[in-house]
Amino acid sequence: MTEALLFEDNGNATPEAHASGVAAACSADAISRVDVAALRDLCLREYENRPMGATADEIFTAVKWRVRGQLDELSIRPRVTELKKEGLIVQTTERRYNRKMHTCTVLVHKRFAKEAA
């Protein structure tokens, strides 16, 4: 399944995000206080340090303490989706439970893709 980008590079929600209602669910404070490109880079660096991979929620937990201002999961998930779409991180066959007890896909940095397969 192809996932559309939810935010442009300038941090504004895409038309797809508005149409799906996702944009309205995102915290306006979290989006306005965080530089989207910097947040995407921070997520990528976190994946580079995790050869066993991580879910988007695990990345959120690791990153939220490093970002000034308010940050929520809906700020991180689109960044992870963008990195996946760009081919910088790849999906593994592994799934893990998040704190809401939903199974989530584990993703790894592309340099660890062979080891994770």
Chimera marker file (.cmm) of the C-alpha trace (Angstrom):
<marker_set name="trace">
<marker id="1" x="0.000" y="0.000" z="0.000" r="1" g="1" b="0" radius="0.5"/>
<marker id="2" x="1.362" y="3.384" z="-0.972" r="1" g="1" b="0" radius="0.5"/>
<marker id="3" x="1.204" y="6.021" z="1.716" r="1" g="1" b="0" radius="0.5"/>
<marker id="4" x="0.820" y="9.659" z="0.691" r="1" g="1" b="0" radius="0.5"/>
<marker id="5" x="3.008" y="12.299" z="2.252" r="1" g="1" b="0" radius="0.5"/>
<marker id="6" x="0.987" y="14.158" z="4.848" r="1" g="1" b="0" radius="0.5"/>
<marker id="7" x="3.145" y="17.267" z="5.067" r="1" g="1" b="0" radius="0.5"/>
<marker id="8" x="5.096" y="19.375" z="2.608" r="1" g="1" b="0" radius="0.5"/>
<marker id="9" x="8.703" y="20.373" z="3.335" r="1" g="1" b="0" radius="0.5"/>
<marker id="10" x="7.444" y="23.653" z="4.776" r="1" g="1" b="0" radius="0.5"/>
<marker id="11" x="5.327" y="21.771" z="7.342" r="1" g="1" b="0" radius="0.5"/>
<marker id="12" x="1.956" y="22.497" z="5.751" r="1" g="1" b="0" radius="0.5"/>
<marker id="13" x="-0.488" y="19.633" z="5.375" r="1" g="1" b="0" radius="0.5"/>
<marker id="14" x="-0.908" y="18.241" z="1.858" r="1" g="1" b="0" radius="0.5"/>
<marker id="15" x="-4.313" y="18.172" z="0.145" r="1" g="1" b="0" radius="0.5"/>
<marker id="16" x="-4.394" y="14.397" z="0.775" r="1" g="1" b="0" radius="0.5"/>
<marker id="17" x="-3.990" y="14.968" z="4.503" r="1" g="1" b="0" radius="0.5"/>
<marker id="18" x="-6.828" y="17.490" z="4.516" r="1" g="1" b="0" radius="0.5"/>
<marker id="19" x="-9.064" y="15.190" z="2.458" r="1" g="1" b="0" radius="0.5"/>
<marker id="20" x="-8.499" y="12.250" z="4.806" r="1" g="1" b="0" radius="0.5"/>
<marker id="21" x="-9.047" y="14.341" z="7.922" r="1" g="1" b="0" radius="0.5"/>
<marker id="22" x="-5.568" y="13.511" z="9.229" r="1" g="1" b="0" radius="0.5"/>
<marker id="23" x="-4.454" y="17.140" z="9.067" r="1" g="1" b="0" radius="0.5"/>
<marker id="24" x="-7.182" y="18.172" z="11.478" r="1" g="1" b="0" radius="0.5"/>
<marker id="25" x="-6.113" y="15.470" z="13.926" r="1" g="1" b="0" radius="0.5"/>
<marker id="26" x="-2.508" y="16.658" z="14.040" r="1" g="1" b="0" radius="0.5"/>
<marker id="27" x="-1.493" y="19.005" z="16.785" r="1" g="1" b="0" radius="0.5"/>
<marker id="28" x="-1.105" y="22.469" z="15.272" r="1" g="1" b="0" radius="0.5"/>
<marker id="29" x="1.204" y="23.422" z="18.139" r="1" g="1" b="0" radius="0.5"/>
<marker id="30" x="3.459" y="20.439" z="17.534" r="1" g="1" b="0" radius="0.5"/>
<marker id="31" x="3.708" y="21.128" z="13.819" r="1" g="1" b="0" radius="0.5"/>
<marker id="32" x="4.281" y="24.856" z="14.147" r="1" g="1" b="0" radius="0.5"/>
<marker id="33" x="7.003" y="24.500" z="16.772" r="1" g="1" b="0" radius="0.5"/>
<marker id="34" x="9.105" y="21.865" z="15.023" r="1" g="1" b="0" radius="0.5"/>
<marker id="35" x="11.189" y="22.269" z="11.891" r="1" g="1" b="0" radius="0.5"/>
<marker id="36" x="9.953" y="19.442" z="9.658" r="1" g="1" b="0" radius="0.5"/>
<marker id="37" x="13.259" y="18.886" z="7.852" r="1" g="1" b="0" radius="0.5"/>
<marker id="38" x="15.169" y="18.808" z="11.139" r="1" g="1" b="0" radius="0.5"/>
<marker id="39" x="12.666" y="16.365" z="12.603" r="1" g="1" b="0" radius="0.5"/>
<marker id="40" x="12.968" y="14.084" z="9.562" r="1" g="1" b="0" radius="0.5"/>
<marker id="41" x="16.777" y="14.165" z="9.924" r="1" g="1" b="0" radius="0.5"/>
<marker id="42" x="16.500" y="13.387" z="13.616" r="1" g="1" b="0" radius="0.5"/>
<marker id="43" x="14.291" y="10.373" z="12.844" r="1" g="1" b="0" radius="0.5"/>
<marker id="44" x="16.734" y="9.150" z="10.202" r="1" g="1" b="0" radius="0.5"/>
<marker id="45" x="19.674" y="9.437" z="12.622" r="1" g="1" b="0" radius="0.5"/>
<marker id="46" x="17.705" y="7.437" z="15.163" r="1" g="1" b="0" radius="0.5"/>
<marker id="47" x="17.160" y="4.669" z="12.597" r="1" g="1" b="0" radius="0.5"/>
<marker id="48" x="20.887" y="4.746" z="11.743" r="1" g="1" b="0" radius="0.5"/>
<marker id="49" x="21.619" y="3.871" z="15.379" r="1" g="1" b="0" radius="0.5"/>
<marker id="50" x="19.177" y="0.943" z="15.499" r="1" g="1" b="0" radius="0.5"/>
<marker id="51" x="20.387" y="-2.068" z="13.504" r="1" g="1" b="0" radius="0.5"/>
<marker id="52" x="17.485" y="-4.134" z="14.873" r="1" g="1" b="0" radius="0.5"/>
<marker id="53" x="15.018" y="-1.540" z="13.590" r="1" g="1" b="0" radius="0.5"/>
<marker id="54" x="12.212" y="0.327" z="15.305" r="1" g="1" b="0" radius="0.5"/>
<marker id="55" x="8.557" y="1.175" z="14.940" r="1" g="1" b="0" radius="0.5"/>
<marker id="56" x="7.429" y="4.765" z="14.453" r="1" g="1" b="0" radius="0.5"/>
<marker id="57" x="6.220" y="4.808" z="18.063" r="1" g="1" b="0" radius="0.5"/>
<marker id="58" x="9.644" y="3.690" z="19.305" r="1" g="1" b="0" radius="0.5"/>
<marker id="59" x="11.247" y="6.485" z="17.299" r="1" g="1" b="0" radius="0.5"/>
<marker id="60" x="8.761" y="8.941" z="18.818" r="1" g="1" b="0" radius="0.5"/>
<marker id="61" x="9.727" y="7.819" z="22.315" r="1" g="1" b="0" radius="0.5"/>
<marker id="62" x="13.428" y="8.270" z="21.536" r="1" g="1" b="0" radius="0.5"/>
<marker id="63" x="13.052" y="11.632" z="19.777" r="1" g="1" b="0" radius="0.5"/>
<marker id="64" x="10.488" y="13.431" z="21.937" r="1" g="1" b="0" radius="0.5"/>
<marker id="65" x="13.041" y="14.316" z="24.609" r="1" g="1" b="0" radius="0.5"/>
<marker id="66" x="15.393" y="15.903" z="22.078" r="1" g="1" b="0" radius="0.5"/>
<marker id="67" x="12.923" y="18.340" z="20.546" r="1" g="1" b="0" radius="0.5"/>
<marker id="68" x="12.059" y="21.609" z="22.215" r="1" g="1" b="0" radius="0.5"/>
<marker id="69" x="8.390" y="22.393" z="22.376" r="1" g="1" b="0" radius="0.5"/>
<marker id="70" x="5.427" y="20.116" z="22.138" r="1" g="1" b="0" radius="0.5"/>
<marker id="71" x="5.773" y="16.985" z="20.032" r="1" g="1" b="0" radius="0.5"/>
<marker id="72" x="3.238" y="14.221" z="19.515" r="1" g="1" b="0" radius="0.5"/>
<marker id="73" x="3.136" y="10.907" z="17.667" r="1" g="1" b="0" radius="0.5"/>
<marker id="74" x="1.344" y="12.530" z="14.759" r="1" g="1" b="0" radius="0.5"/>
<marker id="75" x="4.443" y="14.652" z="14.162" r="1" g="1" b="0" radius="0.5"/>
<marker id="76" x="6.716" y="11.617" z="13.902" r="1" g="1" b="0" radius="0.5"/>
<marker id="77" x="4.639" y="9.154" z="11.900" r="1" g="1" b="0" radius="0.5"/>
<marker id="78" x="4.539" y="11.346" z="8.759" r="1" g="1" b="0" radius="0.5"/>
<marker id="79" x="8.318" y="11.799" z="8.970" r="1" g="1" b="0" radius="0.5"/>
<marker id="80" x="8.783" y="8.021" z="9.133" r="1" g="1" b="0" radius="0.5"/>
<marker id="81" x="6.417" y="7.602" z="6.176" r="1" g="1" b="0" radius="0.5"/>
<marker id="82" x="8.433" y="10.149" z="4.189" r="1" g="1" b="0" radius="0.5"/>
<marker id="83" x="11.698" y="8.367" z="4.967" r="1" g="1" b="0" radius="0.5"/>
<marker id="84" x="10.137" y="5.078" z="3.892" r="1" g="1" b="0" radius="0.5"/>
<marker id="85" x="8.824" y="6.568" z="0.660" r="1" g="1" b="0" radius="0.5"/>
<marker id="86" x="12.275" y="8.013" z="-0.098" r="1" g="1" b="0" radius="0.5"/>
<marker id="87" x="13.806" y="4.549" z="0.408" r="1" g="1" b="0" radius="0.5"/>
<marker id="88" x="15.995" y="5.632" z="3.321" r="1" g="1" b="0" radius="0.5"/>
<marker id="89" x="14.329" y="3.152" z="5.654" r="1" g="1" b="0" radius="0.5"/>
<marker id="90" x="12.781" y="-0.156" z="4.675" r="1" g="1" b="0" radius="0.5"/>
<marker id="91" x="10.097" y="-2.398" z="6.085" r="1" g="1" b="0" radius="0.5"/>
<marker id="92" x="11.009" y="-5.718" z="7.673" r="1" g="1" b="0" radius="0.5"/>
<marker id="93" x="8.782" y="-8.738" z="8.171" r="1" g="1" b="0" radius="0.5"/>
<marker id="94" x="8.882" y="-8.194" z="11.934" r="1" g="1" b="0" radius="0.5"/>
<marker id="95" x="6.019" y="-6.569" z="13.834" r="1" g="1" b="0" radius="0.5"/>
<marker id="96" x="5.975" y="-5.309" z="17.419" r="1" g="1" b="0" radius="0.5"/>
<marker id="97" x="3.261" y="-4.196" z="19.788" r="1" g="1" b="0" radius="0.5"/>
<marker id="98" x="2.980" y="-0.523" z="20.659" r="1" g="1" b="0" radius="0.5"/>
<marker id="99" x="1.664" y="0.858" z="23.946" r="1" g="1" b="0" radius="0.5"/>
<marker id="100" x="-1.907" y="0.671" z="22.634" r="1" g="1" b="0" radius="0.5"/>
<marker id="101" x="-1.352" y="-3.044" z="21.952" r="1" g="1" b="0" radius="0.5"/>
<marker id="102" x="-1.561" y="-2.662" z="18.177" r="1" g="1" b="0" radius="0.5"/>
<marker id="103" x="1.004" y="-4.432" z="16.043" r="1" g="1" b="0" radius="0.5"/>
<marker id="104" x="3.285" y="-2.085" z="14.167" r="1" g="1" b="0" radius="0.5"/>
<marker id="105" x="5.707" y="-2.630" z="11.317" r="1" g="1" b="0" radius="0.5"/>
<marker id="106" x="9.377" y="-2.584" z="12.223" r="1" g="1" b="0" radius="0.5"/>
<marker id="107" x="11.497" y="-0.483" z="9.886" r="1" g="1" b="0" radius="0.5"/>
<marker id="108" x="15.284" y="-0.380" z="9.539" r="1" g="1" b="0" radius="0.5"/>
<marker id="109" x="17.774" y="1.959" z="7.912" r="1" g="1" b="0" radius="0.5"/>
<marker id="110" x="18.518" y="0.801" z="4.362" r="1" g="1" b="0" radius="0.5"/>
<marker id="111" x="22.092" y="-0.154" z="5.271" r="1" g="1" b="0" radius="0.5"/>
<marker id="112" x="20.703" y="-2.767" z="7.700" r="1" g="1" b="0" radius="0.5"/>
<marker id="113" x="18.138" y="-4.145" z="5.236" r="1" g="1" b="0" radius="0.5"/>
<marker id="114" x="20.076" y="-7.311" z="4.356" r="1" g="1" b="0" radius="0.5"/>
<marker id="115" x="20.628" y="-8.201" z="8.012" r="1" g="1" b="0" radius="0.5"/>
<marker id="116" x="16.943" y="-7.696" z="8.821" r="1" g="1" b="0" radius="0.5"/>
<marker id="117" x="15.702" y="-9.855" z="5.917" r="1" g="1" b="0" radius="0.5"/>
<link id1="1" id2="2" r="1" g="1" b="0" radius="0.2"/>
<link id1="2" id2="3" r="1" g="1" b="0" radius="0.2"/>
<link id1="3" id2="4" r="1" g="1" b="0" radius="0.2"/>
<link id1="4" id2="5" r="1" g="1" b="0" radius="0.2"/>
<link id1="5" id2="6" r="1" g="1" b="0" radius="0.2"/>
<link id1="6" id2="7" r="1" g="1" b="0" radius="0.2"/>
<link id1="7" id2="8" r="1" g="1" b="0" radius="0.2"/>
<link id1="8" id2="9" r="1" g="1" b="0" radius="0.2"/>
<link id1="9" id2="10" r="1" g="1" b="0" radius="0.2"/>
<link id1="10" id2="11" r="1" g="1" b="0" radius="0.2"/>
<link id1="11" id2="12" r="1" g="1" b="0" radius="0.2"/>
<link id1="12" id2="13" r="1" g="1" b="0" radius="0.2"/>
<link id1="13" id2="14" r="1" g="1" b="0" radius="0.2"/>
<link id1="14" id2="15" r="1" g="1" b="0" radius="0.2"/>
<link id1="15" id2="16" r="1" g="1" b="0" radius="0.2"/>
<link id1="16" id2="17" r="1" g="1" b="0" radius="0.2"/>
<link id1="17" id2="18" r="1" g="1" b="0" radius="0.2"/>
<link id1="18" id2="19" r="1" g="1" b="0" radius="0.2"/>
<link id1="19" id2="20" r="1" g="1" b="0" radius="0.2"/>
<link id1="20" id2="21" r="1" g="1" b="0" radius="0.2"/>
<link id1="21" id2="22" r="1" g="1" b="0" radius="0.2"/>
<link id1="22" id2="23" r="1" g="1" b="0" radius="0.2"/>
<link id1="23" id2="24" r="1" g="1" b="0" radius="0.2"/>
<link id1="24" id2="25" r="1" g="1" b="0" radius="0.2"/>
<link id1="25" id2="26" r="1" g="1" b="0" radius="0.2"/>
<link id1="26" id2="27" r="1" g="1" b="0" radius="0.2"/>
<link id1="27" id2="28" r="1" g="1" b="0" radius="0.2"/>
<link id1="28" id2="29" r="1" g="1" b="0" radius="0.2"/>
<link id1="29" id2="30" r="1" g="1" b="0" radius="0.2"/>
<link id1="30" id2="31" r="1" g="1" b="0" radius="0.2"/>
<link id1="31" id2="32" r="1" g="1" b="0" radius="0.2"/>
<link id1="32" id2="33" r="1" g="1" b="0" radius="0.2"/>
<link id1="33" id2="34" r="1" g="1" b="0" radius="0.2"/>
<link id1="34" id2="35" r="1" g="1" b="0" radius="0.2"/>
<link id1="35" id2="36" r="1" g="1" b="0" radius="0.2"/>
<link id1="36" id2="37" r="1" g="1" b="0" radius="0.2"/>
<link id1="37" id2="38" r="1" g="1" b="0" radius="0.2"/>
<link id1="38" id2="39" r="1" g="1" b="0" radius="0.2"/>
<link id1="39" id2="40" r="1" g="1" b="0" radius="0.2"/>
<link id1="40" id2="41" r="1" g="1" b="0" radius="0.2"/>
<link id1="41" id2="42" r="1" g="1" b="0" radius="0.2"/>
<link id1="42" id2="43" r="1" g="1" b="0" radius="0.2"/>
<link id1="43" id2="44" r="1" g="1" b="0" radius="0.2"/>
<link id1="44" id2="45" r="1" g="1" b="0" radius="0.2"/>
<link id1="45" id2="46" r="1" g="1" b="0" radius="0.2"/>
<link id1="46" id2="47" r="1" g="1" b="0" radius="0.2"/>
<link id1="47" id2="48" r="1" g="1" b="0" radius="0.2"/>
<link id1="48" id2="49" r="1" g="1" b="0" radius="0.2"/>
<link id1="49" id2="50" r="1" g="1" b="0" radius="0.2"/>
<link id1="50" id2="51" r="1" g="1" b="0" radius="0.2"/>
<link id1="51" id2="52" r="1" g="1" b="0" radius="0.2"/>
<link id1="52" id2="53" r="1" g="1" b="0" radius="0.2"/>
<link id1="53" id2="54" r="1" g="1" b="0" radius="0.2"/>
<link id1="54" id2="55" r="1" g="1" b="0" radius="0.2"/>
<link id1="55" id2="56" r="1" g="1" b="0" radius="0.2"/>
<link id1="56" id2="57" r="1" g="1" b="0" radius="0.2"/>
<link id1="57" id2="58" r="1" g="1" b="0" radius="0.2"/>
<link id1="58" id2="59" r="1" g="1" b="0" radius="0.2"/>
<link id1="59" id2="60" r="1" g="1" b="0" radius="0.2"/>
<link id1="60" id2="61" r="1" g="1" b="0" radius="0.2"/>
<link id1="61" id2="62" r="1" g="1" b="0" radius="0.2"/>
<link id1="62" id2="63" r="1" g="1" b="0" radius="0.2"/>
<link id1="63" id2="64" r="1" g="1" b="0" radius="0.2"/>
<link id1="64" id2="65" r="1" g="1" b="0" radius="0.2"/>
<link id1="65" id2="66" r="1" g="1" b="0" radius="0.2"/>
<link id1="66" id2="67" r="1" g="1" b="0" radius="0.2"/>
<link id1="67" id2="68" r="1" g="1" b="0" radius="0.2"/>
<link id1="68" id2="69" r="1" g="1" b="0" radius="0.2"/>
<link id1="69" id2="70" r="1" g="1" b="0" radius="0.2"/>
<link id1="70" id2="71" r="1" g="1" b="0" radius="0.2"/>
<link id1="71" id2="72" r="1" g="1" b="0" radius="0.2"/>
<link id1="72" id2="73" r="1" g="1" b="0" radius="0.2"/>
<link id1="73" id2="74" r="1" g="1" b="0" radius="0.2"/>
<link id1="74" id2="75" r="1" g="1" b="0" radius="0.2"/>
<link id1="75" id2="76" r="1" g="1" b="0" radius="0.2"/>
<link id1="76" id2="77" r="1" g="1" b="0" radius="0.2"/>
<link id1="77" id2="78" r="1" g="1" b="0" radius="0.2"/>
<link id1="78" id2="79" r="1" g="1" b="0" radius="0.2"/>
<link id1="79" id2="80" r="1" g="1" b="0" radius="0.2"/>
<link id1="80" id2="81" r="1" g="1" b="0" radius="0.2"/>
<link id1="81" id2="82" r="1" g="1" b="0" radius="0.2"/>
<link id1="82" id2="83" r="1" g="1" b="0" radius="0.2"/>
<link id1="83" id2="84" r="1" g="1" b="0" radius="0.2"/>
<link id1="84" id2="85" r="1" g="1" b="0" radius="0.2"/>
<link id1="85" id2="86" r="1" g="1" b="0" radius="0.2"/>
<link id1="86" id2="87" r="1" g="1" b="0" radius="0.2"/>
<link id1="87" id2="88" r="1" g="1" b="0" radius="0.2"/>
<link id1="88" id2="89" r="1" g="1" b="0" radius="0.2"/>
<link id1="89" id2="90" r="1" g="1" b="0" radius="0.2"/>
<link id1="90" id2="91" r="1" g="1" b="0" radius="0.2"/>
<link id1="91" id2="92" r="1" g="1" b="0" radius="0.2"/>
<link id1="92" id2="93" r="1" g="1" b="0" radius="0.2"/>
<link id1="93" id2="94" r="1" g="1" b="0" radius="0.2"/>
<link id1="94" id2="95" r="1" g="1" b="0" radius="0.2"/>
<link id1="95" id2="96" r="1" g="1" b="0" radius="0.2"/>
<link id1="96" id2="97" r="1" g="1" b="0" radius="0.2"/>
<link id1="97" id2="98" r="1" g="1" b="0" radius="0.2"/>
<link id1="98" id2="99" r="1" g="1" b="0" radius="0.2"/>
<link id1="99" id2="100" r="1" g="1" b="0" radius="0.2"/>
<link id1="100" id2="101" r="1" g="1" b="0" radius="0.2"/>
<link id1="101" id2="102" r="1" g="1" b="0" radius="0.2"/>
<link id1="102" id2="103" r="1" g="1" b="0" radius="0.2"/>
<link id1="103" id2="104" r="1" g="1" b="0" radius="0.2"/>
<link id1="104" id2="105" r="1" g="1" b="0" radius="0.2"/>
<link id1="105" id2="106" r="1" g="1" b="0" radius="0.2"/>
<link id1="106" id2="107" r="1" g="1" b="0" radius="0.2"/>
<link id1="107" id2="108" r="1" g="1" b="0" radius="0.2"/>
<link id1="108" id2="109" r="1" g="1" b="0" radius="0.2"/>
<link id1="109" id2="110" r="1" g="1" b="0" radius="0.2"/>
<link id1="110" id2="111" r="1" g="1" b="0" radius="0.2"/>
<link id1="111" id2="112" r="1" g="1" b="0" radius="0.2"/>
<link id1="112" id2="113" r="1" g="1" b="0" radius="0.2"/>
<link id1="113" id2="114" r="1" g="1" b="0" radius="0.2"/>
<link id1="114" id2="115" r="1" g="1" b="0" radius="0.2"/>
<link id1="115" id2="116" r="1" g="1" b="0" radius="0.2"/>
<link id1="116" id2="117" r="1" g="1" b="0" radius="0.2"/>
</marker_set>
